[in-house]
Amino acid sequence: MKDRVLIVDDEPDIRELLEITLGRMSLATSSAEDLASARYLLSTEEFSLCLTDMKLPDGNGLELVEYIQQDYNQIPVAVITAHGTTETAIKALKSGAFDFISKPVDLQKLRNLVTSALRLSHSNDSQNEHPSPGISTSAPTITGQSERIVQLREQIAKFARSQAPIFISGESGSGKELAARAIHLQSSRRTSPFIAVNCAAIPDDLVESELFGHRKGSFTGADQDKNGLFQAANGGTLFLDEIADLPLHTQVKLLRVIQEKAVRPVGSQNEEAIDVRILSATHKNLAKEVELGHMRQDLYFRINVIELSVPSLRKRQDDIPELALSILNKIAHENASDVCRLSDEALESLQLYQFPGNVRELENILQRAATLCEDNIIRESNLEFIGTPSLSAATESVPSGLEEDGAGSLPESSLEITEDFSLEKHLESIEIKAIEKALEETRWNKTAAAKKLGMSFRSLRYRLKKLGLD
């Protein structure tokens, strides 16, 4: 049975052009000239895709996008916009449109769009009939059962159905690339390449060649043609991590690539059509980068059509036991060894820690601990924390009685939160005073001081080195 496409446009010439083009792709079509006719056809026929113009006699394409999203959300909708109306296109994408194409319609771009949309439509049908645990919204791609993570997985499943650019925000090490991969794996593009690139790691003089490719002789050392990362990701997904670090002149060219869906390799006079979904991320505040002049505002609006926020680990500490188990299983698999387990004290220490380096830091801590531990049991003494201890951990490390003579927490009345206040430095000062007090009382016997402070000798030795007291 042929796939059927609903065409909605009030211009007979456009409808005829689309019907002929889609007919040559062996697709059946039904046409409507207004919203009312489109709604009637949707209720009487089955469609795999809808192409709609923005301006219609009895409304606009956005209304149809929202109507289909509500009642026929398995049907991808692509919007046809007037040339250069980027704002309208972004509104359509935010409303749930699969993608958009500008007038005058480029037939090759139209064919690429239709092919991609039908892949999504068939993917939806396949999942409904034969659910796949590897592609379902409950696939264990992102570990955790906290409210923030459940919400994140739901958003990923929803955003995977669109072609809209997505900006993934979050701290370093929180799992932005993992979220990008999850979007790709749940999308219609999952059988095509997923290419991840760290924009901050590419030298400024090579960034355009790396992204867009180059032609032989275009610069010194270009002894042969080379495809860029956009061409490598054709048909799939390109993840631009640390996008705020791209030079401004490259941002101009990236904006054109996104708008025109074509790249021009360095040294070439011709553009090459591409079919790539762009996901981007940075740990920086993009709006602030725009204010500072480091990020073009037009590019900011274009890549930030949809924002996906990945929570830091300290905002989902309930997930630490499950995350730790998953990481330890992975370590054991990679090393072909038995799985290490955490002692109760070690797990409690992990849950008290703030993890400034997020999940990446947890992985590093457990990797080291698994190497050092004995009998496959990770004890508190095997854990080495690099970042700032949690507020609760810092408070617990202060021996009883120290608060009373001022060596521990400052009285609430004397604590001033000024503009240059630093919680990290404040906690460090508390820790230094507590450690010095304990060392003085034990005549600098570190083993006795550690016991007095309620920590292991190894932890005290690490803190002494970290705070410059050794």
Phi, psi and omega per residue, in radians:
M1 nan 2.311 -3.120
K2 -1.228 2.538 2.967
D3 -1.211 2.470 3.133
R4 -1.990 2.371 -3.119
V5 -2.009 2.302 3.072
L6 -1.585 2.147 3.121
I7 -1.889 2.175 -3.129
V8 -2.147 1.910 -3.136
D9 -2.821 2.443 -3.114
D10 -1.517 -0.064 3.118
E11 -1.700 2.023 -3.111
P12 -1.001 -0.643 -3.114
D13 -1.116 -0.716 3.125
I14 -1.162 -0.777 3.141
R15 -1.033 -0.747 -3.124
E16 -1.127 -0.749 3.117
L17 -1.041 -0.780 -3.130
L18 -1.182 -0.707 3.128
E19 -1.068 -0.764 -3.134
I20 -1.136 -0.798 -3.111
T21 -1.089 -0.792 -3.124
L22 -1.253 -0.557 3.086
G23 -1.089 -0.648 3.109
R24 -1.240 -0.242 3.056
M25 -1.671 0.233 3.135
S26 1.094 0.655 3.116
L27 -1.969 2.483 3.047
A28 -1.502 2.661 -3.122
T29 -2.368 2.670 2.934
S30 -2.317 2.451 -3.050
S31 -2.086 2.585 3.078
A32 -2.390 2.559 -3.101
E33 -1.786 -0.094 3.128
D34 -2.704 3.075 -3.100
L35 -1.097 -0.745 -3.094
A36 -1.048 -0.789 3.135
S37 -1.147 -0.666 -3.138
A38 -1.112 -0.758 3.140
R39 -1.110 -0.679 3.129
Y40 -1.112 -0.809 -3.132
L41 -1.102 -0.660 3.118
L42 -1.094 -0.568 -3.116
S43 -1.432 -0.259 -3.065
T44 -1.992 -0.297 -3.115
E45 -2.275 2.838 3.083
E46 -1.785 2.326 -3.101
F47 -2.202 2.599 3.074
S48 -1.749 -0.225 -3.094
L49 -2.858 2.615 3.028
C50 -2.214 2.278 3.017
L51 -1.962 2.109 -3.107
T52 -2.280 2.465 3.026
D53 -1.310 2.800 3.128
M54 -1.386 -0.759 -3.083
K55 -1.669 2.064 3.132
L56 -2.236 2.705 -3.050
P57 -1.023 -0.589 -3.064
D58 -2.010 0.421 3.122
G59 2.771 -2.632 3.091
N60 -2.468 2.941 -3.069
G61 -1.069 -0.517 3.139
L62 -1.068 -0.673 3.112
E63 -1.087 -0.678 3.138
L64 -1.227 -0.677 3.093
V65 -1.014 -0.844 -3.114
E66 -1.146 -0.645 3.129
Y67 -1.129 -0.781 -3.138
I68 -1.192 -0.672 3.104
Q69 -1.034 -0.630 -3.082
Q70 -1.378 -0.767 -2.996
D71 -1.917 -0.328 -3.101
Y72 -2.431 0.902 -2.950
N73 -1.221 -0.046 3.052
Q74 -1.442 -0.156 -3.120
I75 -1.670 2.025 3.042
P76 -1.155 2.465 3.122
V77 -2.098 2.212 3.049
A78 -1.951 2.426 -3.049
V79 -1.867 2.396 3.066
I80 -1.740 2.079 -3.065
T81 -2.016 2.788 3.038
A82 -1.165 2.608 -3.077
H83 -1.032 2.288 3.043
G84 1.498 -0.047 -3.115
T85 -1.551 1.226 -3.104
T86 -1.083 -0.661 -3.126
E87 -1.015 -0.773 -3.141
T88 -1.116 -0.730 -3.140
A89 -1.082 -0.736 -3.138
I90 -1.136 -0.703 3.088
K91 -1.043 -0.733 -3.137
A92 -1.110 -0.762 3.135
L93 -1.112 -0.712 3.118
K94 -1.161 -0.471 3.125
S95 -1.383 -0.195 3.100
G96 2.066 0.109 3.103
A97 -1.109 2.513 3.117
F98 -1.184 -0.768 -3.110
D99 -2.917 -3.121 3.094
F100 -2.477 2.800 3.056
I101 -2.457 2.467 -3.055
S102 -1.669 2.644 2.992
K103 -1.487 2.592 -0.147
P104 -1.137 2.453 -3.012
V105 -1.212 2.136 3.010
D106 -1.422 2.022 -3.003
L107 -1.132 -0.585 3.116
Q108 -1.187 -0.716 3.097
K109 -1.134 -0.640 3.106
L110 -1.104 -0.787 3.139
R111 -1.082 -0.722 3.113
N112 -1.089 -0.766 -3.128
L113 -1.080 -0.811 -3.107
V114 -1.095 -0.769 3.133
T115 -1.039 -0.783 -3.141
S116 -1.141 -0.726 -3.129
A117 -1.146 -0.690 3.136
L118 -1.192 -0.573 3.046
R119 -1.047 -0.745 3.126
L120 -1.136 -0.764 -3.124
S121 -1.066 -0.773 3.131
H122 -1.180 -0.609 3.103
S123 -1.100 -0.726 3.115
N124 -1.088 -0.779 3.137
D125 -1.082 -0.766 -3.103
S126 -1.111 -0.728 -3.125
Q127 -1.193 -0.608 3.124
N128 -1.179 -0.654 -3.094
E129 -1.459 -0.719 -3.088
H130 -2.343 1.408 -3.105
P131 -0.980 2.348 -3.140
S132 -1.907 2.160 -3.123
P133 -1.112 -0.382 -3.136
G134 -1.361 -0.333 -3.055
I135 -2.087 -0.099 -3.080
S136 -1.258 2.866 -3.130
T137 -1.171 -0.292 -3.135
S138 -1.685 0.120 3.131
A139 -1.020 2.361 -3.045
P140 -1.331 0.926 3.128
T141 -1.299 -0.757 -3.130
I142 -1.986 2.037 -3.002
T143 -1.350 2.424 3.061
G144 2.329 2.681 3.123
Q145 -2.170 0.179 3.121
S146 -1.161 2.828 -3.111
E147 -1.018 -0.719 -3.121
R148 -1.111 -0.675 -3.100
I149 -1.324 -0.663 3.069
V150 -1.052 -0.773 3.107
Q151 -1.100 -0.706 3.125
L152 -1.067 -0.773 3.134
R153 -1.121 -0.668 3.107
E154 -1.111 -0.740 3.126
Q155 -1.131 -0.708 3.129
I156 -1.071 -0.765 3.132
A157 -1.073 -0.671 3.140
K158 -1.243 -0.819 -3.073
F159 -1.220 -0.407 -3.128
A160 -1.135 -0.368 -3.104
R161 -1.392 -0.221 -3.078
S162 -1.778 2.960 2.994
Q163 -1.876 0.065 -3.067
A164 -1.109 2.479 3.027
P165 -1.058 2.454 3.130
I166 -2.138 2.293 3.037
F167 -1.763 2.146 -3.110
I168 -1.804 2.015 -3.126
S169 -1.797 2.695 3.132
G170 2.743 2.824 -3.134
E171 -1.243 2.824 3.074
S172 -1.038 2.340 3.097
G173 1.454 0.055 -3.077
S174 -1.432 -0.292 3.101
G175 1.953 0.571 -3.121
K176 -1.160 -0.716 3.129
E177 -1.177 -0.631 3.088
L178 -1.063 -0.716 3.100
A179 -1.131 -0.705 3.125
A180 -1.096 -0.751 3.118
R181 -1.117 -0.656 3.135
A182 -1.121 -0.710 3.088
I183 -1.061 -0.803 -3.135
H184 -1.079 -0.785 -3.058
L185 -1.227 -0.355 3.107
Q186 -1.746 0.084 -3.104
S187 -1.731 3.045 3.091
S188 -1.233 -0.149 -3.103
R189 -1.658 0.106 -2.952
R190 -1.094 -0.379 3.121
T191 -1.529 -0.050 3.122
S192 -1.824 3.018 -3.017
P193 -1.127 2.566 2.900
F194 -2.008 2.010 -3.108
I195 -1.987 2.140 3.101
A196 -1.912 2.332 3.130
V197 -2.375 2.356 3.068
N198 -1.606 1.840 -3.062
C199 -1.091 -0.513 -3.109
A200 -1.245 -0.334 -3.067
A201 -1.585 -0.092 -3.118
I202 -1.673 2.216 3.088
P203 -1.016 2.508 -3.069
D204 -0.957 -0.647 -3.063
D205 -1.371 -0.114 3.141
L206 -2.004 -0.121 -2.965
V207 -1.088 -0.715 -3.128
E208 -1.177 -0.697 3.107
S209 -1.119 -0.711 -3.139
E210 -1.153 -0.713 -3.088
L211 -1.383 -0.796 -2.966
F212 -1.887 -0.141 -3.112
G213 1.490 3.049 3.092
H214 -2.608 2.888 3.112
R215 -1.870 2.631 -3.119
K216 -0.928 2.289 3.101
G217 1.463 0.041 -3.085
S218 -1.249 -0.386 3.049
F219 -2.795 2.917 -3.126
T220 -1.017 2.181 -3.134
G221 1.714 -0.199 3.105
A222 -1.468 1.413 -3.044
D223 -1.576 0.011 3.064
Q224 -2.786 2.812 3.076
D225 -1.129 2.525 3.115
K226 -2.467 2.264 3.046
N227 -1.355 2.589 3.110
G228 -1.625 -3.062 -3.101
L229 -1.193 -0.494 3.077
F230 -1.127 -0.767 3.115
Q231 -1.163 -0.637 3.135
A232 -1.125 -0.541 -3.110
A233 -1.612 0.106 -3.052
N234 -0.955 2.243 -3.093
G235 1.550 -0.206 -3.081
G236 -2.128 -2.415 -3.023
T237 -2.226 2.372 3.060
L238 -1.994 2.116 -3.131
F239 -1.816 1.952 -3.128
L240 -1.713 1.666 3.134
D241 -1.442 2.575 -3.089
E242 0.927 0.845 -3.091
I243 -1.125 -0.424 -3.138
A244 -1.162 -0.255 -3.133
D245 -1.571 0.023 3.078
L246 -1.210 2.430 3.069
P247 -1.065 2.643 -3.081
L248 -1.037 -0.678 -3.111
H249 -1.171 -0.506 3.081
T250 -1.330 -0.577 3.096
Q251 -1.047 -0.643 3.114
V252 -1.066 -0.811 -3.102
K253 -1.219 -0.617 3.107
L254 -1.119 -0.700 3.120
L255 -1.045 -0.748 3.131
R256 -1.130 -0.701 3.128
V257 -1.049 -0.765 -3.128
I258 -1.125 -0.743 -3.080
Q259 -1.276 -0.730 -3.038
E260 -1.636 -0.217 -3.097
K261 0.957 0.775 3.127
A262 -2.690 2.575 3.110
V263 -2.065 2.622 3.032
R264 -2.067 1.884 3.127
P265 -1.036 2.639 3.105
V266 -1.033 2.237 3.136
G267 1.544 0.008 3.136
S268 -1.821 2.610 3.084
Q269 -1.650 -0.180 -3.035
N270 -1.995 2.574 3.056
E271 -1.623 2.591 3.125
E272 -2.027 2.193 3.138
A273 -1.141 2.424 3.104
I274 -2.325 2.699 3.085
D275 -2.188 1.548 -3.041
V276 -2.321 2.362 2.988
R277 -1.643 2.309 -3.072
I278 -1.827 2.172 2.968
L279 -2.003 2.461 -3.118
S280 -2.388 2.845 -3.119
A281 -2.760 2.780 2.966
T282 -2.860 2.695 3.062
H283 -1.531 -0.094 -3.125
K284 -1.474 2.854 3.052
N285 -1.471 1.860 -3.039
L286 -1.089 -0.708 3.137
A287 -1.056 -0.672 3.109
K288 -1.179 -0.677 3.114
E289 -1.103 -0.625 3.069
V290 -1.128 -0.781 3.120
E291 -1.024 -0.696 -3.092
L292 -1.380 -0.137 3.136
G293 1.483 0.207 -3.137
H294 -1.555 -0.280 -3.124
M295 -2.312 2.284 3.101
R296 -1.170 2.346 -3.094
Q297 -1.139 -0.674 -3.119
D298 -1.159 -0.616 3.083
L299 -1.234 -0.669 3.110
Y300 -0.985 -0.829 -3.133
F301 -1.179 -0.521 -3.069
R302 -1.347 -0.642 -3.118
I303 -1.531 -0.297 -3.057
N304 -1.788 0.664 3.102
V305 -1.057 -0.808 3.088
I306 -2.243 2.336 3.105
E307 -1.930 2.348 3.092
L308 -2.086 2.093 -3.093
S309 -1.756 2.155 3.102
V310 -1.698 2.099 -3.066
P311 -1.227 2.616 3.043
S312 -1.246 2.811 -3.091
L313 -1.148 -0.589 -3.124
R314 -1.200 -0.247 3.084
K315 -1.626 0.032 3.090
R316 -2.533 0.892 -3.058
Q317 -1.155 -0.332 3.072
D318 -1.110 -0.352 -3.123
D319 -1.467 -0.150 -3.032
I320 -1.035 -0.788 3.119
P321 -1.000 -0.795 -3.133
E322 -1.185 -0.710 3.105
L323 -1.089 -0.798 -3.116
A324 -1.064 -0.744 3.127
L325 -1.089 -0.756 3.131
S326 -1.087 -0.751 -3.130
I327 -1.161 -0.751 -3.138
L328 -1.140 -0.647 3.049
N329 -1.089 -0.709 3.126
K330 -1.136 -0.752 3.133
I331 -1.074 -0.767 -3.141
A332 -1.104 -0.710 3.131
H333 -1.121 -0.778 -3.117
E334 -1.148 -0.585 -3.096
N335 -1.700 0.038 -3.101
A336 0.905 0.831 -3.087
S337 -2.272 3.056 3.089
D338 -1.230 2.691 -3.138
V339 -1.369 2.236 3.064
C340 -1.369 2.638 3.063
R341 -2.131 2.704 -3.120
L342 -1.593 2.370 2.999
S343 -1.240 2.824 -3.137
D344 -1.025 -0.703 -3.130
E345 -1.163 -0.686 3.136
A346 -1.142 -0.754 3.123
L347 -1.108 -0.697 3.128
E348 -1.105 -0.696 3.116
S349 -1.104 -0.706 3.120
L350 -1.096 -0.697 -3.090
Q351 -1.313 -0.330 3.082
L352 -1.510 -0.324 -3.044
Y353 -1.374 2.605 -3.057
Q354 -1.513 -0.323 3.106
F355 0.899 1.210 3.054
P356 -1.079 -0.428 3.112
G357 -1.646 0.094 3.053
N358 1.027 -2.578 -3.021
V359 -1.088 -0.606 3.123
R360 -1.062 -0.678 3.117
E361 -1.204 -0.686 3.085
L362 -1.037 -0.751 3.115
E363 -1.053 -0.779 -3.127
N364 -1.134 -0.735 3.140
I365 -1.084 -0.779 -3.107
L366 -1.254 -0.587 3.097
Q367 -1.078 -0.786 3.138
R368 -1.193 -0.754 -3.106
A369 -1.117 -0.658 -3.140
A370 -1.148 -0.515 3.118
T371 -1.318 -0.634 -3.036
L372 -1.541 -0.406 -2.979
C373 -1.236 2.796 3.096
E374 -1.999 2.589 3.115
D375 1.060 0.419 3.129
N376 1.032 0.450 3.073
I377 -2.074 2.093 3.126
I378 -1.518 2.042 3.127
R379 -1.759 2.951 -3.120
E380 -1.001 -0.621 -3.118
S381 -1.184 -0.309 3.107
N382 -1.447 -0.202 -3.081
L383 -1.573 2.278 3.094
E384 -2.141 1.947 -3.108
F385 -1.619 2.345 -3.079
I386 -1.765 -0.575 -3.048
G387 -1.494 -2.763 -3.123
T388 -1.461 2.335 3.099
P389 -1.169 2.794 3.128
S390 -1.223 2.832 3.118
L391 -1.047 -0.733 -3.122
S392 -1.172 -0.676 -3.136
A393 -1.166 -0.694 3.140
A394 -1.133 -0.690 -3.133
T395 -1.172 -0.704 -3.114
E396 -1.190 -0.424 -3.101
S397 -1.361 -0.170 3.132
V398 -1.441 2.099 -3.114
P399 -1.157 2.669 -3.098
S400 -1.070 2.468 3.105
G401 1.676 -0.372 -3.098
L402 -1.219 -0.545 -3.136
E403 -1.081 -0.570 -3.035
E404 -1.204 -0.564 -3.129
D405 -1.782 0.236 3.019
G406 1.537 0.004 -3.131
A407 -1.375 -0.327 -3.119
G408 -1.805 -2.261 -3.088
S409 -1.110 2.475 3.067
L410 -1.260 2.491 3.054
P411 -0.970 2.479 -3.076
E412 -0.953 -0.616 -3.085
S413 -1.187 -0.432 -3.092
S414 -1.682 -0.017 -3.135
L415 -1.570 2.016 -3.138
E416 -1.935 2.190 3.099
I417 -1.606 1.548 -3.135
T418 -1.572 3.113 -3.096
E419 -1.104 -0.586 -3.116
D420 -1.707 0.276 3.137
F421 -1.131 2.415 3.092
S422 -2.211 2.023 3.124
L423 -1.077 -0.672 -3.132
E424 -1.053 -0.804 -3.136
K425 -1.193 -0.628 3.126
H426 -1.098 -0.782 3.127
L427 -1.156 -0.638 3.105
E428 -1.101 -0.707 -3.131
S429 -1.131 -0.664 3.084
I430 -1.089 -0.784 -3.099
E431 -1.127 -0.755 -3.140
I432 -1.059 -0.808 -3.126
K433 -1.088 -0.730 -3.127
A434 -1.136 -0.775 -3.123
I435 -1.152 -0.797 3.128
E436 -1.053 -0.718 3.127
K437 -1.079 -0.801 -3.137
A438 -1.133 -0.706 3.127
L439 -1.140 -0.709 3.122
E440 -1.105 -0.738 -3.098
E441 -1.217 -0.404 3.138
T442 -1.856 0.237 3.141
R443 0.956 0.747 3.052
W444 1.113 0.491 2.987
N445 -1.493 1.828 -2.997
K446 -1.136 -0.606 3.136
T447 -1.139 -0.772 3.135
A448 -1.193 -0.666 3.135
A449 -1.124 -0.708 3.117
A450 -1.070 -0.750 3.129
K451 -1.112 -0.714 3.140
K452 -1.128 -0.603 -3.128
L453 -1.448 -0.130 3.121
G454 1.303 0.592 3.125
M455 -2.387 2.937 3.114
S456 -1.334 2.750 3.097
F457 -1.036 -0.682 -3.138
R458 -1.082 -0.737 3.134
S459 -1.144 -0.698 3.122
L460 -1.123 -0.752 -3.133
R461 -1.075 -0.705 3.115
Y462 -1.126 -0.761 -3.118
R463 -1.154 -0.662 3.097
L464 -1.037 -0.749 3.139
K465 -1.199 -0.759 -3.108
K466 -1.111 -0.665 -3.088
L467 -1.593 0.036 3.117
G468 1.264 0.554 -3.097
L469 -1.848 -0.067 -3.086
D470 -1.394 nan nan
